[in-house]
Amino acid sequence: MNLDQQRRENKGLNSQLRDNLKSIQKRISKALSKSFHPNRNVTLIAVSKKQPLEKISALAGLGQIDFGENYVQEALGKMEALSHPGLRWHFIGGLQTNKARYVPGKFSLVHSVDSAKLARALHNKAKSLDIVQPVLVQVNLAGESQKSGAAKQDLPELAEVILELSHLRLEGLMLMPPFFDDPEKARPYFAGMRMLGRSLEHSLGVRLPHLSMGMSGDFEVAVEEGSTMVRIGESLFGPRPGGKLT
Ligand SMILES: *Cc1c(COP(=O)(O)O)cnc(C)c1O
């Protein structure tokens, strides 16, 4: 490819990403205006797993700050390779306890804590770095056997464990609802998470400001029901190379 072709291609990529970003921001604002706390902030997390560096870099160049990744090694590699200052990385994937030590200090927020064992592993590393690592607890609200996330009935105990760990800060809950073709069907799960968050706040006497919920197919419904962070991949970046793996 010669330089002119390369320039044209970059321009095409940039304008496509800019259009996607604007359209999603607009849809978030509209959903927010319909929700009962329309003045809150909703953070758009660009889920960049499996996406090439040039797209991530182009999106960062358009002002996108928050990026979400599912795989530790892939994420650390991207952090090294990208020179944009001030990006915030979110760890949103399933995390094995033996990989936990790579995460504290590298990610602004870990969305996927789902066991006391994992919480303790993250805490140990955060303590050795002398930092406080913000975390969310992922909840498996529908009790789907193949999905990660803490069971609803185990949530109060897990939250209490985390609150005892001085180098973790519990900031809220994360949900991946069952997959539906019609996002309206996910609405009860989003509403259920909001209520679960409220009831935990009351029973534990803490503030849990964040609900991480909503993906490409259902984020508007999630925002209407109280989401403060949406995690959007393919609607923003286009299809993931190598398919729909999560
Ligand atoms: C992949 C993934 C997303 C984004 O999914 P899209 O359908 O591409 O928007 C969000 N959250 C988690 C946990 C993911 O693994």
PDBQT file of the ligand as one rigid body, heavy atoms in Angstrom, charges set to zero:
ROOT
HETATM    1  C1  LIG A 301     -17.362  -8.811  25.003  1.00  0.00    +0.000 C 
HETATM    2  C2  LIG A 301     -17.980  -8.240  26.196  1.00  0.00    +0.000 A 
HETATM    3  C3  LIG A 301     -18.748  -7.058  26.121  1.00  0.00    +0.000 A 
HETATM    4  C4  LIG A 301     -19.053  -6.333  24.833  1.00  0.00    +0.000 C 
HETATM    5  O1  LIG A 301     -19.877  -7.082  24.005  1.00  0.00    +0.000 OA
HETATM    6  P1  LIG A 301     -20.485  -6.457  22.632  1.00  0.00    +0.000 P 
HETATM    7  O2  LIG A 301     -21.630  -7.343  22.327  1.00  0.00    +0.000 OA
HETATM    8  O3  LIG A 301     -19.397  -6.527  21.624  1.00  0.00    +0.000 OA
HETATM    9  O4  LIG A 301     -20.896  -5.065  22.926  1.00  0.00    +0.000 OA
HETATM   10  C5  LIG A 301     -19.234  -6.541  27.313  1.00  0.00    +0.000 A 
HETATM   11  N1  LIG A 301     -19.018  -7.137  28.498  1.00  0.00    +0.000 NA
HETATM   12  C6  LIG A 301     -18.291  -8.262  28.612  1.00  0.00    +0.000 A 
HETATM   13  C7  LIG A 301     -18.067  -8.859  29.943  1.00  0.00    +0.000 C 
HETATM   14  C8  LIG A 301     -17.753  -8.854  27.460  1.00  0.00    +0.000 A 
HETATM   15  O5  LIG A 301     -17.060  -9.993  27.580  1.00  0.00    +0.000 OA
ENDROOT
TORSDOF 0
